[in-house]
Amino acid sequence: MKVLVESYISDGLPVGSKALVESSGLKVSPATVRNVMSDLEKMGLIHAPHTSAGRIPTVQGYRLFVDSLLSVKQPDQALLKQVASHIKDSDEQSKILENATDTLSGMTQMAGLLVLPKKELVALIQVEFIPLSNKRILAILVQSDNEVQNRVLQVERDFSPAQLQQMSNYLNTFLAGKSIKDVCQTLLQEMDNTREKMNDMMRSAIQMASHAFAEHHEDRDDFMISGETNLMQYNDISDMDKMRQLFEAFHEKQHILSLLNQVSDADGVKLFIGQESGYGPLDDCSVVAAPYKIEGQSMGVLGVIGPTRMAYDKVIPIVDLTAKLLSSALNHEN
């Protein structure tokens, strides 16, 4: 089985009994191999794509190969240094994440995907308000993921720098350190529970913070993708209808994001081979993904999408390496 899968991955051609005897080096007859192949076919591990004598792996065959027969090739030190250097080629978190996706895509020649850090896990460090002209306020939101978000808010009246500093101090006393999700809930509770007791400054501060975080919640994509056109080089999925469905899935995002989120709590690399994804456009694809972490907590997922006929022995360790180096880069930033 191992030789058959490796042979098919290598050249993409159905594998016959004679070819298996020659490539395996076993001292058995083609007839014996044909009998074994017949048994494997009955077990649902291989099948004939057409009337020729050759066989190719099924999804179940690939799964057996990956789980029990695969010999993973660990990246060498030179590759490790190259990937680490590329990922850390910036001090901005958004660029580090983009570099990781580009690196993964370039190394595998497949589509690289990265689920951005979950907003509910990102904590607020500080809120600052700066006065602008024409009754506008610049809200600066500093987050635990080293992102700084700026929002221009239109307000009903002008505020002095001293008043805005007082508002910032007031908000930071009970918002700093909370997750972004908890911040939004806290602001709503403050408005509902203490409306009668609030003075004008407190009410204005909470209203401005609520507007700032409402906009902040809407402006971020769920994941980034790189190198999707790489997939057009693979005959297995280059059929125009399949490619169209795949690119529509990338654009629609929801199902792929849901699939990748299943990996967020995984211990290392996780694979979805063909129909295992449960999503039609990925029936002829495999997804290899792993979580990346900050201070031991899973923040997102990165991985690749490619044909089921991929070099799993090379792709799996590359995804694993990239996830670990990305985690290292992000932890260094923090």
C-alpha positions as CSV (number, residue, x, y, z in Angstrom):
1,M,0.0,0.0,0.0
2,K,2.8,2.4,0.9
3,V,4.6,1.9,-2.4
4,L,1.4,2.3,-4.4
5,V,0.5,5.6,-2.7
6,E,4.1,7.0,-3.0
7,S,4.2,6.0,-6.6
8,Y,0.9,7.7,-7.4
9,I,1.9,10.8,-5.5
10,S,5.1,10.9,-7.5
11,D,3.9,10.6,-11.0
12,G,0.0,10.8,-10.9
13,L,-0.5,7.7,-12.9
14,P,-2.6,4.7,-11.9
15,V,-0.3,2.0,-10.5
16,G,-0.3,-1.6,-11.9
17,S,0.9,-4.8,-10.4
18,K,4.0,-5.1,-12.6
19,A,5.1,-1.6,-11.7
20,L,4.5,-2.3,-8.0
21,V,6.7,-5.4,-8.2
22,E,9.5,-3.4,-9.8
23,S,9.3,-0.4,-7.5
24,S,8.9,-2.4,-4.3
25,G,11.8,-4.8,-4.8
26,L,9.7,-7.6,-3.4
27,K,10.4,-11.1,-4.8
28,V,6.8,-11.9,-5.6
29,S,5.0,-12.4,-8.9
30,P,2.7,-9.8,-10.4
31,A,-0.2,-12.3,-9.9
32,T,0.4,-12.3,-6.1
33,V,0.4,-8.5,-6.1
34,R,-2.8,-8.4,-8.1
35,N,-4.4,-10.6,-5.5
36,V,-3.3,-8.2,-2.7
37,M,-4.5,-5.2,-4.8
38,S,-7.9,-6.9,-5.2
39,D,-8.1,-7.3,-1.4
40,L,-7.2,-3.6,-0.9
41,E,-9.9,-2.6,-3.4
42,K,-12.5,-4.6,-1.5
43,M,-11.4,-2.8,1.7
44,G,-12.0,0.5,0.0
45,L,-8.4,1.6,0.1
46,I,-7.8,1.8,-3.7
47,H,-9.9,1.9,-6.8
48,A,-9.6,1.9,-10.6
49,P,-10.2,5.4,-12.1
50,H,-11.1,3.7,-15.4
51,T,-10.9,0.3,-17.1
52,S,-7.1,0.0,-17.0
53,A,-5.4,-2.4,-14.7
54,G,-3.9,0.5,-12.6
55,R,-5.2,1.6,-9.2
56,I,-5.1,4.8,-7.2
57,P,-5.7,5.5,-3.5
58,T,-9.1,6.4,-2.2
59,V,-9.6,8.9,0.6
60,Q,-9.5,5.9,3.0
61,G,-6.3,4.8,1.4
62,Y,-4.6,8.2,1.8
63,R,-5.8,8.2,5.5
64,L,-4.2,4.8,6.2
65,F,-1.0,6.0,4.5
66,V,-0.8,9.2,6.4
67,D,-1.7,7.7,9.8
68,S,0.3,4.5,9.6
69,L,2.8,4.3,6.8
70,L,4.1,7.8,6.2
71,S,7.8,8.6,6.8
72,V,7.9,12.3,7.5
73,K,11.0,14.3,6.3
74,Q,12.1,16.9,8.9
75,P,13.3,20.2,7.5
76,D,17.0,20.8,7.8
77,Q,18.6,23.7,9.7
78,A,19.2,25.8,6.7
79,L,15.5,25.7,5.8
80,L,14.5,26.4,9.4
81,K,16.7,29.6,9.5
82,Q,15.3,30.7,6.1
83,V,11.7,30.4,7.2
84,A,12.3,32.0,10.6
85,S,14.1,35.0,8.9
86,H,11.3,35.5,6.4
87,I,8.5,35.3,9.0
88,K,10.2,37.8,11.3
89,D,11.1,40.3,8.6
90,S,8.9,42.9,10.3
91,D,7.9,44.2,13.7
92,E,4.2,44.6,12.8
93,Q,2.0,41.6,13.7
94,S,-0.1,41.9,10.6
95,K,3.0,41.8,8.4
96,I,4.4,38.8,10.4
97,L,1.1,36.9,9.8
98,E,1.2,37.8,6.1
99,N,4.8,36.7,5.8
100,A,3.9,33.3,7.4
101,T,1.1,32.8,4.8
102,D,3.3,33.8,1.9
103,T,6.1,31.6,3.1
104,L,3.9,28.6,3.5
105,S,2.4,29.1,0.0
106,G,5.8,29.6,-1.6
107,M,7.4,26.5,0.0
108,T,4.6,24.2,-0.8
109,Q,3.4,25.7,-4.1
110,M,-0.1,25.5,-2.8
111,A,-2.6,27.9,-1.4
112,G,-1.5,29.2,2.1
113,L,-4.3,30.1,4.6
114,L,-4.2,31.8,7.9
115,V,-7.0,32.4,10.4
116,L,-6.4,35.7,12.1
117,P,-6.3,35.9,15.9
118,K,-9.7,35.4,17.5
119,K,-11.0,38.8,18.5
120,E,-12.4,37.5,21.8
121,L,-8.8,36.4,22.8
122,V,-7.2,39.8,22.1
123,A,-7.1,42.0,25.2
124,L,-7.3,45.8,25.4
125,I,-4.2,47.5,26.8
126,Q,-5.2,51.1,26.6
127,V,-7.7,53.6,25.2
128,E,-6.7,57.2,24.4
129,F,-8.7,60.1,22.9
130,I,-7.1,63.0,21.0
131,P,-9.1,66.1,19.9
132,L,-9.4,66.9,16.2
133,S,-11.1,69.8,14.4
134,N,-14.8,70.0,13.6
135,K,-16.1,68.1,16.6
136,R,-14.1,65.0,15.8
137,I,-12.1,62.7,18.1
138,L,-9.3,60.3,17.3
139,A,-9.7,57.1,19.4
140,I,-6.5,55.1,19.7
141,L,-7.0,51.4,20.8
142,V,-3.9,49.6,21.9
143,Q,-4.3,45.8,22.0
144,S,-2.4,42.8,23.5
145,D,-1.6,41.5,20.0
146,N,0.6,44.6,19.4
147,E,-2.0,46.1,17.0
148,V,-2.8,49.8,17.3
149,Q,-6.2,50.7,15.9
150,N,-7.1,54.4,15.1
151,R,-10.7,55.5,14.8
152,V,-12.0,59.0,13.9
153,L,-15.3,59.6,15.8
154,Q,-17.8,62.4,15.1
155,V,-19.1,63.8,18.4
156,E,-21.9,66.3,19.3
157,R,-19.6,68.9,20.9
158,D,-16.0,69.8,21.4
159,F,-13.9,68.4,24.3
160,S,-10.7,69.8,25.7
161,P,-7.6,67.7,25.9
162,A,-7.9,67.6,29.7
163,Q,-11.5,66.3,29.4
164,L,-10.5,63.6,26.9
165,Q,-7.6,62.6,29.2
166,Q,-10.0,62.3,32.0
167,M,-12.3,60.1,29.9
168,S,-9.4,57.9,28.9
169,N,-8.3,57.4,32.5
170,Y,-11.9,56.6,33.5
171,L,-12.3,53.9,30.7
172,N,-8.8,52.4,31.3
173,T,-9.6,51.8,35.0
174,F,-12.2,49.1,34.2
175,L,-11.5,48.2,30.5
176,A,-7.7,47.6,30.4
177,G,-6.8,43.9,30.4
178,K,-10.3,42.7,29.3
179,S,-10.7,40.8,26.1
180,I,-12.2,42.8,23.2
181,K,-15.4,40.7,23.6
182,D,-15.6,41.5,27.3
183,V,-14.9,45.1,26.6
184,C,-18.0,45.4,24.4
185,Q,-20.2,43.6,26.9
186,T,-18.9,45.8,29.8
187,L,-19.6,49.0,27.9
188,L,-23.2,47.8,27.3
189,Q,-23.6,46.9,30.9
190,E,-22.2,50.3,32.1
191,M,-24.7,52.1,29.9
192,D,-27.6,50.0,31.1
193,N,-26.8,49.7,34.8
194,T,-25.5,53.1,35.7
195,R,-27.3,55.4,33.3
196,E,-29.0,57.3,36.2
197,K,-25.7,57.7,38.1
198,M,-23.5,58.8,35.3
199,N,-22.3,62.4,34.9
200,D,-21.9,63.9,31.4
201,M,-18.2,63.0,31.2
202,M,-18.8,59.3,32.0
203,R,-21.7,59.0,29.6
204,S,-19.7,60.7,26.8
205,A,-16.7,58.5,27.5
206,I,-18.7,55.3,27.3
207,Q,-20.6,56.4,24.2
208,M,-17.4,57.3,22.4
209,A,-15.8,54.0,23.4
210,S,-18.8,52.0,22.2
211,H,-18.7,53.7,18.8
212,A,-14.9,53.0,18.5
213,F,-15.3,49.3,19.4
214,A,-18.3,48.9,17.2
215,E,-16.3,50.0,14.2
216,H,-13.3,48.1,15.4
217,H,-15.3,44.9,15.4
218,E,-16.3,45.2,11.8
219,D,-13.1,46.1,10.0
220,R,-11.1,42.9,10.2
221,D,-11.2,39.9,7.9
222,D,-11.4,36.4,9.3
223,F,-8.5,34.9,7.4
224,M,-5.9,35.7,4.7
225,I,-5.0,33.6,1.7
226,S,-1.9,33.5,-0.4
227,G,-0.9,31.7,-3.6
228,E,-4.4,30.4,-4.6
229,T,-3.4,30.5,-8.3
230,N,-0.7,27.9,-7.5
231,L,-3.6,25.3,-7.5
232,M,-4.1,25.8,-11.2
233,Q,-0.9,23.8,-11.9
234,Y,-2.4,20.6,-10.5
235,N,-4.2,18.4,-13.1
236,D,-6.3,16.8,-10.3
237,I,-8.1,20.0,-9.5
238,S,-7.5,22.2,-12.6
239,D,-10.8,21.4,-14.2
240,M,-12.5,24.8,-14.8
241,D,-15.7,23.9,-12.9
242,K,-13.8,22.5,-9.9
243,M,-11.5,25.5,-9.9
244,R,-14.4,27.9,-10.1
245,Q,-16.1,26.3,-7.1
246,L,-12.8,26.3,-5.1
247,F,-12.2,30.0,-5.7
248,E,-15.8,30.8,-4.8
249,A,-15.2,28.9,-1.6
250,F,-12.2,31.1,-0.9
251,H,-14.3,34.2,-1.5
252,E,-17.3,33.0,0.5
253,K,-15.0,32.0,3.4
254,Q,-17.6,30.7,5.9
255,H,-17.1,26.9,5.3
256,I,-13.3,27.0,5.0
257,L,-13.1,29.2,8.1
258,S,-15.4,26.7,10.0
259,L,-13.1,23.8,8.9
260,L,-9.9,25.6,9.9
261,N,-11.4,26.5,13.3
262,Q,-11.7,22.8,14.1
263,V,-7.9,22.8,14.2
264,S,-7.6,25.6,16.8
265,D,-7.4,23.3,19.8
266,A,-5.4,20.5,18.0
267,D,-2.1,19.3,19.3
268,G,0.1,19.8,16.2
269,V,-0.8,19.2,12.6
270,K,-4.3,18.0,11.5
271,L,-5.4,16.8,8.1
272,F,-8.6,16.8,6.2
273,I,-8.3,14.5,3.1
274,G,-10.8,14.8,0.3
275,Q,-14.4,14.3,1.4
276,E,-13.3,14.3,5.1
277,S,-13.8,18.1,5.0
278,G,-17.5,17.6,4.5
279,Y,-17.5,20.5,2.0
280,G,-18.1,19.7,-1.7
281,P,-15.6,22.2,-3.3
282,L,-12.8,20.5,-1.3
283,D,-13.6,16.9,-2.3
284,D,-10.5,16.7,-4.4
285,C,-8.3,18.6,-2.0
286,S,-6.5,18.1,1.2
287,V,-6.2,20.6,4.0
288,V,-3.1,20.4,6.2
289,A,-3.3,22.9,9.1
290,A,-1.9,23.6,12.6
291,P,-2.6,26.2,15.3
292,Y,-0.3,29.0,16.3
293,K,-0.1,30.2,19.8
294,I,0.8,33.1,22.0
295,E,1.8,32.3,25.6
296,G,0.5,28.8,25.2
297,Q,-3.0,29.9,24.1
298,S,-4.2,29.1,20.5
299,M,-4.7,32.4,18.6
300,G,-5.5,31.1,15.1
301,V,-4.7,28.5,12.5
302,L,-2.5,28.3,9.5
303,G,-2.2,25.7,6.8
304,V,-2.3,24.8,3.1
305,I,-4.9,23.6,0.6
306,G,-3.7,21.4,-2.2
307,P,-4.6,18.3,-4.2
308,T,-5.1,15.0,-2.3
309,R,-2.1,13.8,-4.4
310,M,0.3,15.9,-2.4
311,A,3.7,15.1,-0.9
312,Y,2.4,14.7,2.6
313,D,5.9,13.7,3.9
314,K,7.2,17.2,3.0
315,V,4.0,19.3,3.5
316,I,3.2,18.2,7.0
317,P,6.6,19.1,8.5
318,I,6.6,22.4,6.7
319,V,3.2,23.4,8.1
320,D,4.3,22.2,11.6
321,L,7.5,24.2,11.3
322,T,5.8,27.4,10.1
323,A,3.2,27.2,12.9
324,K,6.0,26.9,15.5
325,L,8.1,29.7,14.1
326,L,5.1,32.0,13.8
327,S,4.2,31.3,17.4
328,S,7.8,32.1,18.4
329,A,7.8,35.3,16.4
330,L,4.5,36.4,18.0
331,N,5.6,35.5,21.5
332,H,8.8,37.5,20.9
333,E,6.7,40.5,20.0
334,N,4.7,40.2,23.2
